[in-house]
């Protein structure tokens, strides 16, 4: 029986070019060859792209190994994040994280265990329970910093604010000046006062935690960044909020999440809040930097966080 080839959907190809320009176009042209090499070296039968990551920047598809095991192939788009993800997965070795089965550094492709049923944590409606599940994951994925590693630091990530200032000739552009200045001050203070540094997931939010069989829940898609644990809670504080952020309910929810995460992870509550505010502002800038529109929800979240004492 002939082996099934991997399928690259047309909309995925268009998005890759839109996101990455000529580098994305060149990668899309190479992608069939990359996937064929993956199929050959890992003895795979290709399958359909993974549904839960259909909007991802990187190509993901299910496949089956010779022994019948279902796996996931992840071919990295030209984002410069391949080495960081591969090393973060290797360091975790399956603890709290999807397991890395193999990596092709030449073609920048990963062979990953498939998480089943693979439902995202965002489907858990009880907010306190979802936060508690994510906190358990965080305790497992934080790893000591190796002597040699490819990871950037939170301080390097914070250079985004310098890029923002250059973009607007020293001004704040569409960002409210007091809010931006406050975030810059917080980032400087937090960076200077960090006492613990570990390898963080770097992008831990509910869509990056999936239900599994080996463990009830496991994280996927680590960025890999060096920093303090309090930063890692930001994605859990700021995302998956009510549609209407102008109500007292949204502010109360943010405060409760901060309290819960600080208590369950034994973190300083003020640093949890401050990192969440910084991250909300950085996230808004990153979207603009990548060609998107100003994220009003991120700015509103930052304003609400600034009012929490």
C-alpha positions in Angstrom: 0.0 0.0 0.0 1.5 3.4 -0.9 2.4 5.7 2.0 0.2 8.7 2.5 1.9 12.0 1.9 1.5 15.1 4.1 -1.0 17.7 3.0 -0.2 21.4 3.1 -3.5 23.3 2.9 -3.8 26.4 0.7 -4.8 28.7 3.4 -1.8 27.7 5.5 0.5 28.5 2.6 -1.1 31.9 2.2 -0.8 32.7 6.0 2.9 31.7 6.0 3.7 34.2 3.2 1.5 36.9 4.8 3.3 36.4 8.2 6.9 35.9 7.0 7.1 37.5 3.6 9.8 36.2 1.2 11.2 34.0 3.9 7.8 32.4 4.3 7.4 31.9 0.6 10.8 30.2 0.4 9.9 28.0 3.4 6.6 27.0 1.8 8.4 26.0 -1.4 10.8 23.8 0.7 8.0 22.4 3.0 7.0 19.4 0.8 10.7 18.3 0.7 11.1 18.8 4.5 8.0 16.7 5.2 9.1 14.0 2.8 12.5 13.8 4.6 10.6 13.6 7.9 8.5 10.8 6.5 11.5 8.8 5.4 13.8 9.2 8.4 11.0 8.6 11.0 9.2 5.9 8.9 5.9 7.8 9.0 2.6 7.6 7.2 1.3 11.2 6.9 -2.1 12.3 8.0 -4.2 15.5 8.1 -3.0 18.7 9.7 -3.8 18.9 13.4 -7.1 20.5 13.9 -6.4 22.3 17.2 -3.5 24.1 15.7 -5.0 24.9 12.3 -4.2 28.6 12.8 -0.6 28.1 14.0 2.4 29.7 12.4 4.2 26.3 12.2 3.1 23.3 10.2 1.7 20.5 12.4 0.3 17.2 11.2 -0.5 13.9 12.7 1.3 10.8 11.5 1.7 7.2 12.3 4.9 5.3 13.0 5.7 1.8 11.9 4.6 0.4 15.2 1.2 2.1 14.9 1.9 4.9 17.3 0.3 8.2 16.4 2.7 11.2 16.6 2.8 14.8 15.6 5.3 16.3 13.1 6.0 20.0 13.6 7.9 21.8 10.9 9.1 25.2 12.1 8.3 28.3 10.0 11.2 30.9 9.8 10.6 32.4 13.2 14.0 31.7 14.6 12.5 29.8 17.5 13.3 26.2 16.6 16.4 25.7 18.8 14.7 27.2 21.8 11.6 25.0 21.5 13.6 21.9 20.9 15.9 22.5 23.9 13.0 23.5 26.2 11.3 20.2 25.3 14.5 18.2 25.8 15.0 19.8 29.2 11.5 19.0 30.4 11.8 15.4 29.1 8.0 15.0 29.3 7.6 16.5 32.8 4.5 18.7 32.5 5.2 19.0 28.7 4.6 17.1 25.5 7.4 14.6 25.0 10.0 15.3 22.3 10.7 12.0 20.4 13.2 13.3 17.9 14.4 16.5 16.2 15.8 17.3 12.8 18.0 20.4 13.2 18.8 20.7 9.5 15.2 20.9 8.4 14.0 22.4 11.7 11.3 19.7 12.4 10.2 18.0 15.6 8.7 14.6 16.2 6.3 14.9 19.1 4.1 12.6 21.1 0.5 13.1 20.3 -1.7 14.2 23.1 -5.1 12.6 23.2 -7.9 13.7 23.5 -6.0 17.0 23.1 -8.7 19.4 24.3 -7.4 22.8 25.3 -7.6 24.0 28.9 -9.8 26.8 27.7 -12.7 24.4 27.5 -12.7 24.1 31.3 -15.4 26.5 32.3 -14.5 26.7 36.0 -11.9 29.5 36.1 -10.5 28.6 39.5 -10.1 25.0 38.5 -8.4 25.9 35.1 -6.0 28.3 36.9 -5.1 25.5 39.4 -4.5 23.0 36.6 -2.2 25.5 34.9 -0.3 26.2 38.1 0.4 22.5 38.5 1.8 22.4 35.0 4.0 25.4 35.7 5.6 23.7 38.7 6.6 20.8 36.5 8.0 22.7 33.5 10.2 25.2 35.2 13.8 23.9 34.8 17.2 25.0 36.1 19.2 27.1 33.6 21.9 25.0 31.9 25.4 26.3 31.6 25.0 26.5 27.8 21.6 27.2 26.2 20.0 29.0 23.3 17.4 30.8 25.3 16.9 34.6 25.4 16.2 36.4 28.7 13.2 38.4 29.8 15.5 41.4 29.7 16.1 40.8 26.0 12.4 40.4 25.4 11.9 43.7 27.1 13.9 45.3 24.3 10.6 45.5 22.5 9.8 48.7 24.4 13.0 50.2 22.9 11.8 49.1 19.4 8.5 50.7 20.2 10.1 54.0 21.0 12.2 53.9 17.9 9.2 53.2 15.8 7.5 56.4 17.1 10.6 58.6 17.2 10.8 58.5 20.9 7.1 58.9 21.5 4.5 56.4 22.4 2.4 56.4 19.2 -1.0 54.8 19.8 0.0 53.7 23.3 -1.2 55.9 26.2 2.0 57.6 27.4 1.4 57.1 31.2 0.6 53.5 30.8 3.7 52.8 28.6 6.0 54.8 30.9 4.6 52.8 33.9 5.3 49.5 32.1 8.8 50.6 31.2 9.5 51.5 34.8 8.1 48.2 36.1 10.2 46.2 33.6 13.4 48.0 34.7 12.6 47.5 38.4 11.5 43.8 38.0 14.6 43.0 35.8 17.0 44.5 38.3 15.4 42.7 41.3 15.0 39.2 40.0 16.5 36.8 42.5 15.5 33.5 40.9 16.1 32.6 37.2 14.8 29.4 35.6 13.9 28.2 32.1 10.3 29.3 31.6 7.8 27.9 29.1 7.5 31.5 27.9 3.9 31.3 26.4 1.9 29.4 28.9 -1.8 30.1 28.4 -4.9 27.9 28.2 -4.6 27.1 24.5 -1.1 25.8 25.2 -2.3 23.2 27.8 -4.0 20.1 26.4 -5.7 17.1 27.9 -3.7 13.9 27.6 -3.5 10.3 28.7 0.0 10.0 30.1 -0.9 12.9 32.4 -4.3 14.6 32.7 -2.9 17.8 31.2 0.4 18.7 29.4 1.8 21.9 28.0 2.8 22.4 24.3 4.6 25.0 22.2 7.3 26.3 24.7 9.1 29.4 23.6 12.0 28.9 26.1 13.1 32.1 28.0 15.2 32.7 31.1 13.5 34.7 33.8 11.7 34.5 37.1 8.6 32.3 37.7 6.3 35.2 38.5 6.5 36.3 34.8 5.1 33.0 33.7 1.8 33.6 35.3 1.1 36.6 33.0 -0.6 34.6 30.3 -2.9 33.0 32.8 -3.8 36.4 34.3 -4.4 38.3 31.1 -6.0 35.9 28.7 -9.4 34.3 28.6 -11.2 37.3 30.0 -14.8 38.4 29.7 -15.8 40.0 26.4 -16.7 43.2 28.2 -13.6 44.4 30.1 -15.3 47.6 31.3 -17.2 45.9 34.1 -16.2 45.4 37.7 -16.4 41.7 37.1 -13.3 41.8 34.9 -11.3 43.7 37.5 -12.4 41.3 40.2 -11.5 38.3 38.0 -7.9 39.7 37.4 -7.4 40.3 41.1 -8.7 36.8 42.0 -6.4 35.2 39.5 -3.4 37.1 40.8 -4.2 36.1 44.4 -4.7 32.4 43.4 -1.5 32.1 41.4 0.5 33.9 44.0 -0.8 31.5 46.7 -0.6 28.2 44.8 2.9 28.9 43.4 4.2 30.7 46.5 5.0 33.9 44.5 5.0 37.5 45.5 1.6 38.9 44.6 2.9 42.3 43.6 5.4 40.8 41.2 2.7 38.6 39.7 0.5 41.7 39.0 3.4 43.8 37.8 4.7 41.2 35.3 1.1 40.8 34.0 0.9 44.5 33.3 4.3 44.5 31.6 3.3 41.5 29.5 0.0 43.0 28.4 1.8 46.0 27.1 4.6 44.0 25.4 1.9 41.8 23.8 0.2 44.8 22.4 3.4 46.0 20.9 4.4 42.6 19.5 1.1 42.5 17.6 1.9 45.8 16.0 5.5 44.8 15.3 4.2 41.8 13.4 2.0 44.0 11.2 -1.3 43.7 13.2 -3.5 46.4 14.7 -3.4 47.8 18.2 -4.9 45.3 20.6 -7.4 47.4 22.6 -8.1 44.5 25.0 -4.4 44.3 26.0 -4.4 48.0 26.8 -7.6 47.7 28.8 -6.2 44.8 30.7 -3.1 46.8 31.5 -5.2 49.7 32.8 -7.2 47.4 35.0 -4.0 45.8 36.4 -2.5 49.2 37.1 -5.6 49.9 39.3 -5.2 46.7 41.3 -3.4 47.2 44.6 
